[in-house]
Amino acid sequence: MNIFDKFLIEIKILVKKNKNSLKINELNDFKNIVVENPPIEFDYHLSTNICLILGKLNQINPKILAEEVKNLLLKEIKSFKEVEVAGPGFLNIKLSNETIRSLLFDILKRKKSYGSSGQNKSFNVEFVSANPTGPMHVGHCRGAIYGDVLSNLLKFNGNKVVKEYYINDYGNQINNFTKSVFLRMREIKFNEKFVNTKDLYPGDYIIDIAKKIILENVKINYENYEESFDILSKESLKHSMNLIKSDLLKLGIHHDHFFSERELVNQNLVQKAVDLLTKRKFVEEGYLNPPKGEETKNWKKIKRLVFKSSIYGDDTDRALQKNDGSWTYFANDVAYHLDKVSRKFDNLVNILGADHTGYIKRITAAVSALSENKTKLDCRVCQLVKLYKNGKPFKMSKRSGDFISASELLNEVDKDSIRFMMLNRSNDVELDFDFDKVLEKSKDNPVFYVQYCYARINSLFNSLKLNLNDPIENNNNNFKLNDYETKIIRKIFNWPKIVDASVKKYEPHRIPFYLYELATLFHSYWSRGNEKDEYKFIIKGKPNNLNTLIVIQLLATV
């Protein structure tokens, strides 16, 4: 339930019904007319721009129109206790006490579904998709949490969501990874020194994987790497993915579907995708210009299959084949997205790392071509995370190789704090993650401040021997709220709009910002009770005001 939409509908119906007496000729389907929360300095519950929009549209002075609409609203809508004309023609509206009481109890009946709008669409959200050549690092954590929370918000709003992980288990990086494990196994078995080269993976986690494979008595020909490659690659990937899945679970993340790139290749899906695009005139044999920044003398002009992504706004067309005729990484990705399109999702969402910004146009073009513009792909990039401890950059460990692993982060900070702080800035800007601040018990630590709010509420209800989830009976008709409670209620009324904006704009960072502001209102109220008895929640072991408990119960629900 969104009270702003509810009263917007009532206002529209009333204005349309009385448009002749208001001398309104053009309504323009009430386009751009909204009802929203007025600025905090105004002591009202609602504000609408209807007179500004319709006044300009019909060449009527908005303030004169506002006075007439004000009288109409007070006469016809019983829920409105007071209406004020503000500024150039805004209408600020105060709800009656009985209306507020009714709204609050309606929200409490809905409990945890409050804020959900019921979109009922299907989404495929692909996130993390880290190369399975080692454990997750901090950069993956941000995208993982962003993707997981966005998926949860989409589900909360009534959508069907598949959380998907694309396993890049094909190509040179897998060959190098498998060889690294093989050489570590020889090091363990034959005391043969592991000689690190630029293509190999040096992290100690490779030693752990090698030890596990040896302990499981997997039959490996230690004298012939090529002969052992298939089984060793399979086993190495299994243990590497177990590491990644373990880290994800520690972060509270569970994927519904894991899609293997190797299976995609084995099933010849790339050729099927290319054939489809060729049939639709989006793929043809041709030549590409050298990449920007690459010297022309080093560029081989070779005829190959090219996807005409520039048709859909990409900077240039894209190669589907390498110089040797094998498929490019992009070709495999096109095939993967054909599979997604074939699964008939309403929306596809890809959460990408900071180094994939330049990839968005080409893959968006591919989805448009594959689906004939019927499936929408949204790509969201999560920028880098910088870790700080004791005021200095947090250094990587030798164990991981050349990155800070998710496990290292989880050893320092609990998962809830990590999830909250990773969302505390918009995904498209870099994030500074300060261990000292996250562990601090003060207002400067938003995680603590929000959790402390909920802890205080539970403490309050425990002191009164009340269950926080049980309804509070209050038959007192005088449902009057003080200034602090009114501010909290106005904030709670805004929750559905925050959820809606977070979902539609793919901006889950709005949630922690909102919760911090809501918690601030509660803590201010709590502190005021230490100064004046009229603001105390409990007096002599009993509730000072049952209305207060209802407001706080609502706050806890949100």
C-alpha positions in Angstrom: 0.0 0.0 0.0 1.3 3.4 -1.1 -0.7 6.2 0.6 0.7 8.7 -2.0 -0.8 6.7 -4.9 -4.0 6.1 -2.9 -4.7 9.8 -2.3 -3.4 10.8 -5.8 -6.2 8.7 -7.3 -8.8 10.3 -5.0 -7.6 13.8 -5.9 -7.5 13.1 -9.6 -11.1 11.7 -9.6 -12.4 14.7 -7.6 -10.7 17.3 -9.9 -11.9 15.5 -13.1 -15.4 15.4 -11.7 -15.3 19.2 -11.0 -13.2 20.3 -13.9 -16.0 22.6 -15.3 -16.5 24.5 -12.1 -12.7 24.8 -11.8 -12.6 26.1 -15.4 -10.2 23.4 -16.5 -10.4 22.3 -20.1 -7.2 20.2 -20.5 -6.2 17.5 -18.1 -3.5 15.8 -20.3 -4.2 12.5 -18.4 -2.7 14.2 -15.3 0.8 13.7 -16.7 3.6 14.6 -14.2 1.2 15.2 -11.4 2.3 13.6 -8.1 1.5 13.3 -4.5 4.6 13.0 -2.3 6.1 13.6 1.1 6.6 17.4 1.7 9.9 18.7 2.9 10.6 17.9 6.6 10.1 21.6 7.7 6.4 21.5 6.7 4.2 19.9 9.3 2.0 18.0 6.7 1.7 14.4 5.5 1.2 15.0 1.8 2.0 17.5 -0.9 0.8 17.8 -4.5 1.8 19.8 -7.5 -1.6 19.3 -9.3 -2.4 23.1 -9.4 1.0 24.0 -10.7 0.7 21.6 -13.6 -3.0 22.1 -14.5 -2.7 25.9 -14.0 0.1 26.2 -16.5 -1.6 23.8 -18.9 -4.9 25.8 -18.8 -3.4 29.3 -18.4 -4.9 29.7 -14.9 -3.0 31.4 -12.0 -1.8 28.3 -10.0 -2.3 30.0 -6.7 -5.9 30.9 -7.5 -6.6 27.4 -8.8 -5.0 26.0 -5.6 -7.4 28.0 -3.4 -10.4 26.5 -5.2 -9.0 23.0 -5.2 -8.1 23.4 -1.5 -11.8 24.1 -0.7 -12.9 21.2 -2.8 -10.6 18.8 -1.1 -11.6 19.9 2.4 -15.3 19.5 1.5 -15.2 16.2 -0.3 -12.3 14.1 1.1 -13.0 13.3 4.7 -9.5 12.0 5.3 -8.1 15.5 4.9 -8.0 17.6 8.1 -6.2 20.6 6.8 -5.0 21.9 3.4 -2.5 24.7 2.9 -1.6 26.6 -0.3 2.2 26.9 -0.3 4.7 28.6 -2.6 3.7 29.1 -6.2 0.7 26.8 -5.9 1.6 23.6 -4.1 -1.0 22.0 -1.8 0.2 20.6 1.5 -2.3 18.3 3.2 -2.6 17.1 6.8 -4.5 13.9 7.4 -7.1 13.5 10.1 -6.1 11.6 13.3 -8.7 8.9 12.5 -7.2 8.4 9.0 -3.7 8.1 10.4 -4.9 5.5 12.9 -6.7 3.5 10.1 -3.6 3.7 7.9 -1.3 2.5 10.7 -3.4 -0.5 11.6 -3.7 -1.4 7.9 0.1 -1.4 7.6 0.5 -3.5 10.7 -1.9 -6.1 9.3 0.3 -6.3 6.2 3.4 -6.7 8.4 6.4 -7.6 6.3 4.6 -7.2 3.0 4.3 -3.5 3.6 6.0 -1.7 0.8 5.6 -4.4 -1.9 3.8 -3.2 -5.0 3.3 -6.6 -6.8 5.0 -6.2 -10.2 4.7 -9.8 -11.2 7.4 -10.0 -13.9 10.3 -12.4 -14.4 13.9 -11.5 -14.0 17.2 -13.2 -14.6 19.9 -11.5 -12.5 23.4 -12.7 -13.3 26.0 -11.6 -10.7 29.4 -12.5 -9.4 30.4 -14.8 -12.3 34.0 -14.7 -11.1 36.5 -16.7 -13.0 36.7 -20.1 -11.2 40.4 -19.9 -10.9 40.5 -19.1 -7.2 38.5 -17.7 -4.3 36.4 -14.6 -4.4 38.1 -11.3 -3.8 36.8 -8.0 -2.3 35.8 -6.6 -5.7 33.5 -9.6 -6.3 31.9 -9.1 -2.8 30.5 -5.7 -3.8 28.9 -7.0 -7.0 27.7 -10.2 -5.2 25.9 -8.2 -2.5 24.5 -5.7 -4.9 23.1 -8.5 -7.1 21.8 -10.4 -4.2 20.0 -7.5 -2.6 18.6 -6.2 -5.9 17.3 -9.8 -6.5 15.7 -9.8 -3.0 14.1 -6.4 -3.6 12.7 -7.6 -7.0 11.3 -10.7 -5.2 9.8 -8.6 -2.4 8.0 -6.5 -5.1 6.3 -9.7 -6.4 8.6 -10.7 -9.2 9.9 -14.1 -10.1 13.7 -13.9 -10.0 16.4 -16.4 -11.0 19.8 -15.6 -9.4 22.4 -16.9 -11.9 26.1 -17.4 -11.9 28.0 -17.8 -15.2 31.0 -20.1 -14.8 33.8 -19.1 -17.1 35.2 -22.6 -17.2 36.5 -22.5 -20.7 39.6 -20.9 -22.3 43.2 -20.1 -21.6 42.7 -19.1 -18.0 41.3 -22.6 -17.2 44.3 -24.2 -19.0 46.7 -22.0 -16.9 44.8 -22.7 -13.7 44.8 -26.5 -14.3 48.5 -26.4 -15.1 49.1 -24.5 -11.8 47.4 -27.2 -9.8 49.3 -29.9 -11.7 52.7 -28.3 -11.0 51.7 -27.9 -7.3 50.8 -31.6 -7.2 54.2 -32.4 -8.6 55.8 -30.1 -6.0 54.0 -32.0 -3.2 54.5 -35.5 -4.6 58.1 -35.1 -5.9 59.4 -32.1 -4.1 59.7 -30.4 -7.5 60.0 -26.6 -7.2 57.0 -24.6 -8.5 58.4 -22.1 -10.9 56.0 -19.2 -11.2 55.5 -17.6 -14.6 53.2 -14.7 -15.6 50.5 -17.1 -16.8 50.3 -19.3 -13.7 48.4 -18.8 -10.4 50.8 -18.4 -7.4 48.3 -18.3 -4.5 48.6 -20.8 -1.7 44.9 -21.8 -2.3 46.3 -23.7 -5.4 48.3 -25.8 -2.9 45.1 -26.5 -0.9 43.3 -27.6 -4.1 46.3 -29.8 -5.1 46.3 -31.5 -1.6 42.6 -32.2 -1.8 42.8 -33.9 -5.2 45.8 -36.0 -4.0 43.9 -37.0 -0.8 40.9 -38.0 -2.9 43.1 -40.4 -4.8 42.1 -39.0 -8.2 43.9 -41.0 -10.9 46.4 -38.5 -12.4 49.2 -39.3 -14.8 51.9 -37.1 -13.3 54.2 -37.7 -16.2 51.8 -36.5 -18.9 49.9 -33.3 -18.3 47.9 -33.5 -21.6 46.6 -36.9 -20.7 45.6 -35.8 -17.2 44.1 -32.5 -18.3 40.4 -33.4 -18.6 40.0 -35.1 -15.2 42.4 -32.6 -13.5 40.6 -29.6 -14.9 37.2 -31.0 -13.8 38.5 -31.7 -10.2 40.3 -28.4 -9.9 37.2 -26.5 -11.0 35.1 -28.4 -8.6 37.2 -27.4 -5.6 37.6 -23.8 -6.8 33.8 -23.5 -7.2 33.4 -25.0 -3.8 35.6 -22.2 -2.4 33.5 -19.6 -4.2 30.2 -21.1 -3.1 31.5 -21.3 0.5 32.4 -17.6 0.5 29.0 -16.7 -1.1 27.1 -18.6 1.6 29.2 -16.9 4.3 28.0 -13.6 2.8 24.4 -14.8 2.9 24.2 -15.4 -0.9 22.7 -18.4 -2.7 22.4 -18.7 -6.5 19.5 -20.5 -8.1 21.4 -21.5 -11.3 25.0 -22.1 -12.3 25.6 -22.0 -16.1 28.8 -23.6 -17.5 30.6 -22.0 -20.4 32.2 -25.3 -21.2 28.8 -26.9 -21.6 27.8 -24.1 -23.9 30.7 -24.8 -26.1 30.2 -28.6 -26.0 26.6 -28.2 -27.0 27.6 -26.1 -30.0 25.4 -23.2 -28.9 27.8 -20.6 -30.3 27.2 -21.9 -33.9 23.4 -21.8 -33.3 23.6 -18.2 -32.1 25.8 -17.2 -35.1 23.5 -19.0 -37.5 20.5 -17.2 -36.1 22.1 -13.8 -36.3 23.4 -14.5 -39.8 19.9 -15.4 -40.9 18.7 -12.1 -39.5 21.5 -10.2 -41.4 23.3 -9.2 -38.2 26.4 -11.3 -38.9 28.5 -11.4 -42.1 32.1 -12.0 -43.1 34.2 -8.8 -43.1 37.2 -6.9 -41.9 37.6 -4.9 -38.7 39.7 -1.8 -38.1 42.5 -2.1 -35.6 41.5 -1.5 -31.9 42.1 2.1 -30.7 45.6 2.6 -29.5 47.1 -0.4 -31.3 49.7 0.3 -34.0 48.5 -0.5 -37.5 51.7 -2.3 -38.4 50.9 -5.0 -35.7 47.4 -5.4 -36.9 46.5 -8.3 -39.2 43.7 -7.6 -41.6 41.9 -11.0 -41.6 38.5 -11.8 -42.9 36.3 -13.2 -40.2 32.7 -13.3 -39.0 31.6 -10.0 -37.6 28.5 -9.0 -35.5 27.1 -5.7 -36.7 26.6 -4.3 -33.2 26.9 -0.7 -34.5 23.3 -1.0 -35.8 22.3 -0.9 -32.1 24.5 2.0 -31.1 27.8 0.3 -30.4 31.0 2.2 -31.2 32.1 -0.4 -33.7 31.2 -3.9 -35.0 32.6 -6.8 -33.1 34.6 -9.9 -34.1 33.1 -13.3 -33.4 36.3 -15.1 -34.5 39.9 -14.8 -33.5 42.7 -14.8 -36.1 42.9 -18.6 -36.0 39.2 -18.9 -36.7 38.2 -20.0 -33.1 35.4 -18.3 -31.3 36.1 -15.1 -29.3 35.0 -14.7 -25.7 32.3 -12.4 -27.0 30.9 -15.1 -29.3 30.5 -17.4 -26.3 28.8 -14.6 -24.4 26.4 -14.1 -27.3 25.5 -17.8 -27.2 25.0 -17.6 -23.4 22.6 -14.7 -23.9 20.7 -16.6 -26.6 20.1 -19.3 -24.0 18.8 -16.6 -21.5 16.5 -15.1 -24.2 15.2 -18.6 -24.9 14.1 -18.9 -21.3 11.6 -16.1 -21.8 12.5 -13.7 -19.0 10.8 -10.3 -19.1 14.1 -8.7 -18.0 17.8 -9.6 -18.0 20.1 -7.9 -15.5 23.9 -8.3 -15.6 26.0 -7.1 -12.7 29.5 -6.4 -14.0 32.9 -5.5 -12.5 34.5 -2.1 -13.0 36.7 -3.4 -15.8 33.6 -4.4 -17.9 32.2 -0.9 -18.6 33.3 -1.0 -22.3 31.5 -4.4 -22.8 28.0 -3.1 -22.1 27.1 -1.7 -25.6 28.1 -4.9 -27.5 26.3 -7.4 -25.3 23.2 -5.1 -25.1 23.2 -5.0 -28.9 23.5 -8.8 -29.0 20.4 -9.3 -26.8 18.4 -6.8 -28.9 19.3 -8.7 -32.1 18.8 -12.1 -30.6 15.4 -11.2 -29.1 14.2 -8.9 -31.9 14.0 -6.2 -29.3 11.6 -8.2 -27.1 13.9 -8.8 -24.2 15.5 -5.9 -22.3 19.0 -6.2 -20.9 20.2 -3.9 -18.1 23.8 -3.9 -17.2 25.0 -2.4 -13.9 28.7 -1.8 -13.1 30.0 -2.0 -9.6 33.0 0.2 -9.1 36.1 -0.7 -7.1 36.3 -1.1 -3.3 39.2 0.4 -1.4 39.9 -1.2 2.0 41.4 0.9 4.9 42.5 -0.2 8.4 44.2 2.0 11.0 43.9 4.9 8.5 46.1 3.0 5.9 45.3 0.9 2.9 44.6 -2.7 3.9 47.4 -4.9 2.4 46.8 -8.2 0.6 48.1 -11.4 2.1 50.6 -13.7 0.4 48.2 -16.5 0.8 45.7 -15.2 -1.8 48.3 -14.3 -4.4 47.7 -10.8 -5.7 44.3 -9.9 -4.2 42.4 -9.6 -0.9 40.0 -12.5 -0.6 36.4 -12.5 0.6 37.5 -14.8 3.5 40.0 -12.3 4.7 37.3 -9.6 4.7 34.9 -12.0 6.6 37.6 -12.7 9.2 37.7 -9.0 10.0 34.0 -8.0 9.8 30.7 -9.9 10.1 28.5 -10.5 7.0 25.7 -8.2 8.0 28.1 -5.2 8.3 29.8 -6.1 5.0 26.4 -6.3 3.2 25.2 -3.0 4.7 28.5 -1.1 4.0 28.9 -2.4 0.5 25.5 -0.9 -0.3 26.1 2.3 1.5 27.1 4.1 -1.7 25.7 3.9 -5.2 27.2 1.0 -7.2 28.6 3.4 -9.9 31.1 5.2 -7.6 34.1 3.8 -5.8 33.7 2.7 -2.2 36.0 3.2 0.7 35.5 0.4 3.2 37.0 1.4 6.6 37.4 -1.4 9.1 37.7 0.9 12.0 34.4 2.7 11.2 32.5 -0.5 10.5 33.5 -1.8 14.0 32.9 1.5 15.8 29.9 1.7 18.1 28.7 5.2 17.3 26.4 7.3 15.0 29.2 7.5 12.5 28.9 3.8 11.9 25.5 3.4 10.0 25.4 -0.4 10.5 25.7 -0.1 14.3 23.3 2.9 14.4 20.5 1.1 12.5 21.0 -2.2 14.4 21.1 -0.3 17.7 17.7 1.2 16.9 16.2 -2.3 16.4 17.9 -3.6 19.6 16.5 -0.7 21.6 13.0 -1.4 20.3 13.3 -5.0 21.3 14.6 -4.0 24.7 11.6 -1.7 25.2 9.0 -4.4 24.3 10.9 -7.0 26.5 10.8 -4.5 29.5 7.0 -4.3 29.0 6.7 -8.1 28.6 5.2 -7.6 25.2 5.8 -9.5 22.0 6.9 -7.2 19.3 4.8 -9.0 16.7 1.6 -9.1 18.6 -1.1 -6.5 17.8 -1.5 -3.7 20.4 -5.1 -3.0 21.4 -5.9 0.7 21.7 -9.6 1.7 21.6 -8.9 5.3 22.5 -10.5 7.4 19.9 -8.1 10.3 20.6 -5.3 9.0 18.3 -3.0 12.0 18.6 0.7 11.8 17.9 3.5 14.1 19.1 6.0 15.8 16.8 8.5 13.0 17.0 5.9 10.3 16.2 4.5 12.4 13.4 8.0 12.6 11.8 8.5 8.8 12.2 5.1 8.1 10.6 5.8 10.4 7.7 9.0 8.5 7.1 7.3 5.1 7.4 4.6 6.3 4.9 7.5 6.9 2.5 8.8 3.3 2.7 6.9 1.9 -0.4 8.2 4.8 -2.5 11.8 3.9 -1.4 11.3 0.3 -2.3 9.7 1.2 -5.6 12.5 3.6 -6.6 15.2 1.0 -5.4 13.6 -1.6 -7.7 12.8 0.4 -10.8 16.1 2.3 -10.8 18.2 -0.8 -9.7 19.5 1.3 -6.8 19.4 -0.8 -3.6 21.7 1.8 -1.9 18.5 3.8 -1.2 17.6 1.2 1.5 20.5 1.7 3.9 20.3 5.5 3.5 16.6 5.4 4.3 17.1 3.1 7.3 19.8 5.4 8.7 17.4 8.4 8.5 14.6 6.4 10.1 16.9 5.2 12.9 18.0 8.8 13.5 14.4 9.9 14.1 13.9 7.1 16.7 17.2 7.8 18.5 16.3 11.5 18.7 12.9 10.5 20.2 14.6 8.1 22.7 17.0 10.8 23.8 14.2 13.3 24.3 12.6 10.9 26.7 15.7 11.3 29.0 15.0 15.0 29.2 11.2 15.2 29.6 8.7 12.8 31.1 6.0 13.4 28.5 8.4 11.8 25.9 9.3 8.8 28.0 8.2 5.4 26.6 7.8 3.7 30.0 6.7 5.3 33.3 6.6 3.1 36.4 6.9 -0.1 34.4 3.9 0.8 32.1 3.6 2.2 28.6 3.3 6.0 28.8 1.1 6.0 25.6 -0.2 3.0 23.6 -0.1 5.1 20.4 3.6 5.4 20.9 4.0 1.7 21.0 2.0 1.3 17.8 4.3 3.8 16.0 7.4 2.0 17.3 6.0 -1.4 16.3 5.6 0.0 12.8 9.1 1.3 12.8 10.4 -2.2 13.8 8.4 -3.8 11.1 10.0 -1.6 8.4 
